[in-house]
Amino acid sequence: MEEPIKTGKPRPLSLIILFVILIGGFIYWWLVVREEATDTNQNANKVLNLPKDTTPPSQSTNPDASQRDSDRLYDVRTLLAALKKYFEANKEYPATLEELVTAEELESIPINPEPGGQAYDYTPTDPVPYQNYQLCYSLEIGIEGVSAGEHCATFNSLTGRIQPEPDWDAIINKNTNN
């Protein structure tokens, strides 16, 4: 007579193997997947190699705020890439975003999706020749680890906090008095 198949409680070894697999999956997610999604500076550096004709993730007609924020980050990353290329060619940043179109780094300046969007605000932060800038934008609800609210990207940061306008008169007077 055949011995019946045993059923019942799982064996402790099976539970240990399952636990190890789950912990391993969590560690992988924490170290690899989560890091890629939240490290916006790394994402900004990766995207700086975007080709000029890359299509945005949507046509910005989706009424969903999450999609509009995704489109905004895409626009900002595209502008960062064009600013980087312009700087590499000219050894300074442009005075206006329109110069990126003139220099053929962009086909056109991205338009911030509505509702909720304000124009992307580009400001060189140094006297001529421009060696730094701020590209300010705001997000409605936040996405990809970037919180809702206003942010100013720079040549090395997608999410730098908004900094006050420099006191150019004090800087110029300090430089001329030396």
C-alpha positions in Angstrom: 0.0 0.0 0.0 1.2 3.5 -0.9 2.0 5.9 1.8 -0.4 8.9 1.7 1.0 12.4 0.7 1.6 14.4 3.8 0.0 17.8 4.0 -0.2 20.2 6.8 2.2 22.7 8.2 5.0 24.0 5.9 8.4 22.9 6.8 10.6 25.4 8.7 13.2 25.2 5.9 10.6 26.3 3.3 9.6 29.3 5.4 13.3 30.3 5.9 13.9 30.1 2.1 10.7 32.1 1.4 11.8 34.7 4.0 15.3 35.0 2.5 13.9 35.5 -1.0 11.5 38.2 0.3 14.3 40.0 2.2 16.6 39.8 -0.9 13.9 41.3 -3.1 13.3 44.1 -0.7 17.0 44.8 -0.5 17.3 44.8 -4.3 14.4 47.2 -4.5 15.8 49.5 -1.8 19.3 49.7 -3.3 18.6 49.6 -7.0 15.0 50.4 -8.0 14.2 53.0 -5.3 17.6 54.7 -5.7 17.0 55.2 -9.5 13.6 56.6 -8.9 14.5 59.0 -6.1 18.0 60.2 -7.0 16.9 63.1 -9.1 20.4 64.5 -9.5 21.5 61.2 -11.0 18.4 61.1 -13.2 19.1 64.7 -14.4 22.7 63.7 -15.3 21.5 60.7 -17.2 19.0 62.7 -19.2 21.5 65.4 -20.2 22.4 63.1 -23.1 18.9 63.2 -24.5 18.8 63.6 -28.3 17.3 66.8 -29.6 14.2 65.2 -31.1 13.1 63.0 -28.1 9.3 63.0 -27.7 7.8 64.0 -24.4 6.1 61.3 -22.3 2.7 62.8 -23.2 1.3 65.6 -25.2 0.4 67.4 -22.0 -3.3 67.1 -22.7 -4.0 64.7 -19.9 -5.9 66.5 -17.1 -4.1 64.4 -14.5 -1.8 66.5 -12.3 0.7 63.6 -12.0 1.1 63.5 -15.8 1.5 67.3 -16.0 4.2 67.1 -13.3 5.9 64.3 -15.3 5.8 66.5 -18.4 7.2 69.4 -16.4 10.2 67.4 -15.2 10.7 66.2 -18.8 10.7 69.8 -20.0 13.1 70.9 -17.3 15.5 68.0 -18.1 15.3 68.8 -21.8 16.2 72.5 -21.0 19.1 71.3 -18.7 20.4 69.2 -21.6 20.2 72.1 -24.0 21.9 74.5 -21.5 24.7 72.0 -21.0 25.3 71.7 -24.8 25.2 75.4 -25.2 27.8 75.9 -22.3 30.1 73.2 -23.8 30.0 75.1 -27.2 30.2 78.7 -25.9 31.9 78.4 -22.5 29.1 80.4 -20.9 25.3 80.0 -20.5 22.9 82.0 -22.6 21.3 85.2 -21.4 17.8 83.9 -22.4 16.2 80.5 -23.2 15.5 81.9 -26.7 19.2 81.8 -27.4 19.0 78.0 -27.2 16.6 78.0 -30.1 18.9 80.4 -32.1 21.9 78.2 -31.4 19.8 75.2 -32.5 20.1 73.4 -29.2 16.3 73.3 -29.1 13.6 73.4 -31.7 11.4 75.4 -29.5 11.1 76.4 -25.8 8.9 73.9 -23.9 5.5 75.3 -22.8 4.6 74.5 -19.2 1.3 72.4 -19.2 -1.8 74.1 -17.9 -3.6 74.3 -15.5 -1.3 74.9 -12.7 1.8 75.7 -14.7 3.8 78.9 -14.7 6.3 79.7 -17.4 9.8 78.2 -16.8 11.8 81.0 -15.3 15.5 81.0 -16.5 17.9 83.5 -14.9 21.6 83.6 -15.2 23.0 84.1 -11.7 26.4 85.6 -12.5 27.4 88.7 -14.3 28.6 88.2 -17.9 30.0 85.7 -18.9 27.3 83.6 -17.4 28.8 80.7 -15.5 25.7 79.7 -13.4 21.9 79.9 -13.7 18.7 79.0 -12.1 15.8 77.4 -14.0 12.7 77.7 -11.8 9.6 75.6 -12.1 6.8 74.4 -9.9 5.1 71.1 -9.5 1.4 70.6 -8.5 1.6 67.4 -6.5 5.2 66.3 -6.9 6.6 63.3 -8.7 9.8 61.1 -9.0 11.0 62.2 -5.5 10.6 65.9 -6.3 8.1 67.5 -3.9 5.2 69.8 -4.8 6.0 73.5 -4.9 8.7 75.7 -6.4 12.1 74.5 -7.3 15.1 76.0 -9.1 17.3 73.7 -11.1 21.0 74.5 -11.6 23.7 73.1 -13.8 24.3 70.4 -11.2 20.9 69.9 -9.5 17.4 69.3 -10.6 15.8 70.2 -7.3 17.9 72.9 -5.7 15.9 75.0 -3.3 15.0 78.5 -4.5 17.8 80.9 -3.6 17.3 84.7 -3.1 18.4 86.9 -6.0 22.1 88.0 -5.4 22.7 91.6 -4.4 24.5 92.5 -7.6 25.2 96.1 -6.5 27.1 94.8 -3.4 29.0 92.3 -5.5 30.0 94.9 -8.1 31.0 97.5 -5.4 33.0 94.9 -3.5 34.8 93.9 -6.8 35.5 97.5 -7.8 36.7 98.5 -4.3 39.4 95.8 -4.3 
